[in-house]
Amino acid sequence: MEAFFQQTRARALLSALLGQGRIGNALLFLGPAGAGQEEGAKALMMAANCPFPGSARDGGGLGDVFGDLSPCGRCPSCRRILGGNHPDYLVVRREGAFVKKGAVKDLLAMLALKPGEGRLRLAVIPEAARMNKEAANALLKSLEEPPAQTAFVLVAEGAADLLPTLVSRCRPVRFAPLAPGVVESFLTREKKAASEAAGICAKLSGGSLPRAAELLESGAWRRSRFFEERLSELLDGRAGDPLLRALLLSELMARSGKESAAESLDMIRGLLRCRLSDAGGKAARSACCAGLSAVESARRDLAGNVSPRLAMDGFFFSLLKN
């Protein structure tokens, strides 16, 4: 629960909803992947069903996650939820690249049955942005009128990643990016990363534990210096011929296909965020924000039918224009 404990605002909102006894039909957990969203869904489910709320504030169990409404973390219900085998805690994960219609229909069939034992049944879709259109449409009506004692939790990085009709049926709960120190500590403790690697991965992760672990395990963090130098040349006016340098970079990034281009864009996004946090003037901050906007536009192009080279060219033209 370490990541969820960092989410002060999200915990305060969920605690208020629990206190009111009105969680609602559906919640949309928004924020970087691995910022505590799945932990938050489990904590919510535990708190709604724990027979001994608040008993863990003495330092045992989960501690003070929801104040007086905190689950104990020790009763049979809490232990089953933590272990992922509670009959009323249902999680739908993607198969391959997408969460498919069949998986959603299977979930809805289970929800048509009476809850097994809890006061609240929770249906969680951790990668809701990966639902294909058919799966999302199959879910729509149930979000609006879920079965009794049932609520949904959808998890996505941004509301723009989902169909607007889905977003309109959910109450947003925002999860902030994890602080670099928290991510670095996770990497050194859980992944046994060296200090230098953990620091660079934490800086580039955008506050996402899975992204940081991916950078570490793939070794991609070692390329950060190359991209940092090229980015500095372009943004600081140190490239002799910025357009030529940008076109060469575009070709390099696009050469290995969409997946590789997307990974390079993610690294540049992390570097731009670091520059933004260190930027001293309005012009520098504006350039970083424009660059981040260009990254998101290029990522959307890559997710569509635009070729990697055209997407990369568009990114660098936007970057230089600003």
C-alpha positions as CSV (number, residue, x, y, z in Angstrom):
1,M,0.0,0.0,0.0
2,E,3.1,2.3,0.0
3,A,2.1,4.1,-3.3
4,F,-1.5,4.6,-2.2
5,F,-0.4,6.1,1.1
6,Q,1.4,8.9,-0.9
7,Q,-2.0,9.8,-2.5
8,T,-3.3,12.2,0.2
9,R,-6.0,13.8,-1.9
10,A,-7.3,10.6,-3.4
11,R,-7.4,9.0,0.1
12,A,-9.3,12.0,1.5
13,L,-11.9,11.9,-1.2
14,L,-12.4,8.1,-0.9
15,S,-12.6,8.5,2.9
16,A,-15.3,11.1,2.5
17,L,-17.3,8.9,0.2
18,L,-17.0,6.0,2.6
19,G,-18.1,8.2,5.5
20,Q,-21.2,9.3,3.5
21,G,-22.0,5.8,2.5
22,R,-22.2,6.9,-1.1
23,I,-19.4,5.5,-3.2
24,G,-21.6,5.8,-6.3
25,N,-22.0,3.6,-9.3
26,A,-18.5,4.1,-10.8
27,L,-15.2,5.8,-10.0
28,L,-12.5,6.7,-12.5
29,F,-9.0,6.6,-11.0
30,L,-6.9,9.0,-13.1
31,G,-3.1,9.3,-13.0
32,P,0.2,7.7,-14.0
33,A,0.2,3.9,-14.1
34,G,1.3,2.3,-10.8
35,A,0.7,5.4,-8.7
36,G,-1.4,3.4,-6.2
37,Q,-4.7,3.0,-8.1
38,E,-5.0,-0.8,-7.7
39,E,-3.9,-0.5,-4.1
40,G,-6.6,2.2,-3.7
41,A,-9.3,-0.1,-5.1
42,K,-8.3,-2.9,-2.7
43,A,-8.3,-0.5,0.2
44,L,-11.7,0.9,-0.7
45,M,-13.1,-2.7,-1.0
46,M,-11.6,-3.6,2.3
47,A,-12.9,-0.6,4.1
48,A,-16.4,-1.1,2.8
49,N,-16.5,-4.7,4.0
50,C,-14.3,-4.8,7.1
51,P,-16.2,-5.6,10.3
52,F,-13.6,-3.8,12.5
53,P,-13.1,-0.4,10.9
54,G,-10.5,1.8,12.6
55,S,-9.0,-0.9,14.6
56,A,-5.7,-0.8,12.6
57,R,-4.9,2.8,13.6
58,D,-2.9,1.5,16.6
59,G,-0.2,0.6,14.1
60,G,-1.3,-2.9,13.0
61,G,-2.8,-3.9,9.8
62,L,-3.0,-1.2,7.1
63,G,-2.7,1.7,9.5
64,D,-4.4,5.1,9.1
65,V,-5.3,4.8,5.4
66,F,-8.9,6.2,5.8
67,G,-8.9,7.5,9.4
68,D,-11.6,6.0,11.6
69,L,-12.9,4.0,8.5
70,S,-9.5,2.3,7.8
71,P,-9.8,-1.5,7.3
72,C,-8.1,-3.7,9.8
73,G,-6.2,-5.7,7.2
74,R,-6.3,-8.8,9.4
75,C,-9.9,-10.1,9.3
76,P,-10.8,-12.9,6.8
77,S,-12.4,-10.4,4.5
78,C,-9.4,-8.1,4.4
79,R,-7.0,-11.0,3.9
80,R,-9.0,-12.4,1.0
81,I,-9.1,-9.0,-0.7
82,L,-5.4,-8.5,-0.2
83,G,-4.8,-12.0,-1.6
84,G,-7.0,-11.3,-4.6
85,N,-9.4,-14.2,-3.9
86,H,-12.4,-12.5,-2.5
87,P,-15.6,-13.5,-4.4
88,D,-16.9,-9.9,-4.5
89,Y,-13.6,-8.3,-5.7
90,L,-13.6,-8.8,-9.5
91,V,-10.7,-7.7,-11.7
92,V,-10.8,-7.6,-15.5
93,R,-7.4,-7.6,-17.2
94,R,-6.5,-7.3,-20.9
95,E,-5.9,-10.3,-23.1
96,G,-3.1,-9.4,-25.4
97,A,-3.3,-5.8,-26.5
98,F,-6.9,-5.1,-25.4
99,V,-9.6,-5.7,-22.8
100,K,-12.1,-7.4,-25.1
101,K,-15.9,-7.5,-25.3
102,G,-15.9,-11.2,-24.2
103,A,-14.1,-10.4,-20.9
104,V,-16.5,-7.6,-20.1
105,K,-19.5,-9.8,-20.9
106,D,-18.2,-12.4,-18.6
107,L,-17.8,-9.8,-15.9
108,L,-21.4,-8.6,-16.4
109,A,-22.7,-12.2,-16.2
110,M,-21.0,-12.6,-12.8
111,L,-22.4,-9.3,-11.7
112,A,-25.9,-10.6,-12.6
113,L,-25.5,-13.1,-9.7
114,K,-26.0,-12.0,-6.1
115,P,-22.9,-10.8,-4.2
116,G,-21.1,-13.6,-2.4
117,E,-20.5,-12.2,1.1
118,G,-19.6,-8.6,1.3
119,R,-21.6,-5.4,1.8
120,L,-20.0,-4.0,-1.4
121,R,-19.0,-5.8,-4.6
122,L,-16.3,-4.0,-6.6
123,A,-15.5,-4.6,-10.3
124,V,-12.1,-3.2,-11.3
125,I,-10.7,-2.6,-14.8
126,P,-7.0,-1.6,-14.2
127,E,-6.3,-0.8,-17.9
128,A,-9.6,0.7,-18.9
129,A,-8.0,2.6,-21.7
130,R,-7.2,-0.8,-23.4
131,M,-10.9,-1.6,-23.8
132,N,-11.8,-1.8,-27.5
133,K,-14.9,0.0,-28.6
134,E,-17.1,-3.1,-28.4
135,A,-16.0,-3.8,-24.8
136,A,-16.6,-0.1,-23.8
137,N,-20.0,-0.1,-25.3
138,A,-20.9,-3.4,-23.5
139,L,-20.0,-1.7,-20.2
140,L,-21.9,1.5,-20.7
141,K,-25.4,0.6,-19.4
142,S,-24.0,-1.3,-16.3
143,L,-22.0,1.8,-15.3
144,E,-25.2,3.8,-15.3
145,E,-27.4,1.2,-13.6
146,P,-25.1,-1.3,-11.8
147,P,-26.5,-4.3,-9.9
148,A,-27.3,-3.8,-6.2
149,Q,-24.4,-3.5,-3.8
150,T,-22.0,-3.1,-6.8
151,A,-19.6,-0.3,-7.9
152,F,-17.1,-0.1,-10.7
153,V,-13.5,1.3,-10.6
154,L,-12.0,2.2,-14.0
155,V,-8.3,3.1,-14.1
156,A,-6.7,5.2,-16.8
157,E,-3.9,7.7,-17.2
158,G,-6.2,10.4,-18.6
159,A,-9.9,10.9,-19.3
160,A,-9.0,11.5,-22.9
161,D,-8.0,7.8,-23.2
162,L,-11.6,6.7,-22.7
163,L,-14.9,7.2,-24.6
164,P,-16.5,10.4,-23.4
165,T,-19.7,8.4,-22.6
166,L,-17.7,6.2,-20.2
167,V,-16.1,9.3,-18.5
168,S,-19.5,11.0,-18.1
169,R,-20.8,8.1,-16.0
170,C,-17.9,8.0,-13.5
171,R,-16.7,10.2,-10.6
172,P,-13.1,11.1,-11.2
173,V,-10.5,10.5,-8.5
174,R,-7.1,11.9,-9.3
175,F,-3.8,10.2,-8.4
176,A,-0.7,12.4,-8.5
177,P,2.6,11.2,-10.0
178,L,4.7,9.6,-7.3
179,A,7.6,11.7,-6.0
180,P,11.0,10.7,-7.5
181,G,12.3,9.8,-4.1
182,V,9.5,7.3,-3.6
183,V,10.1,5.7,-7.0
184,E,13.9,5.6,-6.4
185,S,13.4,3.9,-3.0
186,F,11.1,1.3,-4.7
187,L,13.7,0.5,-7.3
188,T,16.6,0.1,-4.9
189,R,14.6,-1.9,-2.4
190,E,12.4,-4.1,-4.7
191,K,14.5,-4.3,-7.9
192,K,18.0,-4.1,-6.2
193,A,18.9,-1.3,-8.6
194,A,22.2,0.6,-8.3
195,S,21.9,4.2,-7.0
196,E,22.7,5.9,-10.4
197,A,20.3,3.7,-12.4
198,A,17.5,4.1,-9.8
199,G,17.9,7.9,-9.8
200,I,17.8,8.2,-13.6
201,C,14.8,5.8,-13.9
202,A,12.9,7.6,-11.2
203,K,13.5,11.0,-12.9
204,L,12.3,9.7,-16.2
205,S,9.4,7.6,-15.0
206,G,6.9,10.5,-14.6
207,G,5.9,9.1,-11.2
208,S,5.0,5.7,-12.5
209,L,6.4,2.6,-10.8
210,P,5.8,0.3,-13.8
211,R,7.4,2.8,-16.2
212,A,10.4,3.1,-13.8
213,A,10.8,-0.7,-13.6
214,E,10.5,-1.0,-17.4
215,L,13.3,1.6,-17.9
216,L,15.5,-0.3,-15.4
217,E,14.9,-3.8,-16.7
218,S,15.2,-3.0,-20.4
219,G,18.3,-0.9,-19.9
220,A,16.7,1.9,-21.8
221,W,17.7,4.4,-19.0
222,R,21.2,4.2,-20.4
223,R,20.0,6.1,-23.6
224,S,18.8,9.0,-21.5
225,R,22.0,10.9,-21.8
226,F,22.0,10.8,-25.6
227,F,18.4,12.1,-25.7
228,E,19.1,14.7,-23.0
229,E,22.1,16.1,-25.0
230,R,20.1,16.2,-28.3
231,L,17.1,17.8,-26.6
232,S,19.4,20.4,-25.0
233,E,21.0,21.2,-28.4
234,L,17.6,21.8,-30.0
235,L,15.9,23.7,-27.2
236,D,19.0,25.7,-26.1
237,G,19.9,26.8,-29.6
238,R,23.2,24.9,-29.7
239,A,22.5,22.9,-32.8
240,G,24.2,24.4,-35.9
241,D,21.4,23.4,-38.2
242,P,18.4,22.6,-35.9
243,L,16.1,21.4,-38.7
244,L,18.7,19.0,-40.1
245,R,19.6,17.7,-36.7
246,A,15.8,17.2,-35.9
247,L,15.3,15.3,-39.2
248,L,18.2,13.0,-38.5
249,L,16.8,12.3,-35.0
250,S,13.4,11.7,-36.5
251,E,14.8,9.1,-38.8
252,L,16.8,7.4,-36.0
253,M,13.7,7.2,-33.7
254,A,11.4,5.9,-36.4
255,R,13.8,3.3,-37.9
256,S,12.9,0.5,-35.5
257,G,9.1,0.9,-35.8
258,K,6.2,2.2,-33.7
259,E,7.1,0.5,-30.4
260,S,10.6,1.8,-30.4
261,A,9.5,5.3,-31.4
262,A,6.9,5.3,-28.6
263,E,9.6,4.3,-26.1
264,S,11.8,7.2,-27.3
265,L,9.0,9.6,-27.0
266,D,8.3,8.5,-23.4
267,M,11.9,9.1,-22.6
268,I,11.8,12.6,-24.1
269,R,8.6,13.2,-22.1
270,G,10.4,12.4,-18.9
271,L,13.3,14.7,-19.8
272,L,11.0,17.5,-20.7
273,R,9.2,17.2,-17.4
274,C,12.6,17.4,-15.6
275,R,13.5,20.5,-17.6
276,L,10.1,22.0,-16.8
277,S,10.6,21.5,-13.0
278,D,14.1,23.2,-13.3
279,A,13.0,25.9,-15.8
280,G,13.8,29.4,-14.5
281,G,11.9,31.6,-16.9
282,K,8.6,31.9,-18.6
283,A,10.0,31.3,-22.0
284,A,11.8,28.1,-20.9
285,R,8.6,26.8,-19.2
286,S,6.5,27.6,-22.2
287,A,8.9,25.7,-24.5
288,C,8.8,22.6,-22.2
289,C,5.0,22.7,-22.1
290,A,4.8,23.0,-25.9
291,G,7.2,20.1,-26.1
292,L,5.1,17.9,-23.8
293,S,2.0,18.8,-25.9
294,A,3.9,17.7,-29.0
295,V,4.9,14.4,-27.4
296,E,1.2,13.6,-26.6
297,S,0.2,14.5,-30.2
298,A,2.9,12.2,-31.6
299,R,1.9,9.4,-29.2
300,R,-1.7,9.7,-30.5
301,D,-0.5,9.6,-34.1
302,L,1.5,6.4,-33.4
303,A,-1.5,4.8,-31.8
304,G,-3.4,5.6,-35.0
305,N,-2.5,4.9,-38.5
306,V,0.3,7.5,-38.9
307,S,3.7,6.0,-39.9
308,P,6.5,6.3,-37.3
309,R,8.5,8.6,-39.6
310,L,5.6,11.0,-40.1
311,A,4.8,11.0,-36.4
312,M,8.4,11.8,-35.5
313,D,8.7,14.5,-38.2
314,G,5.5,16.1,-36.8
315,F,6.9,16.0,-33.3
316,F,10.2,17.7,-34.1
317,F,8.5,20.3,-36.3
318,S,6.2,21.2,-33.4
319,L,9.2,21.3,-31.0
320,L,11.2,23.6,-33.2
321,K,8.3,25.9,-34.0
322,N,8.0,26.8,-30.4
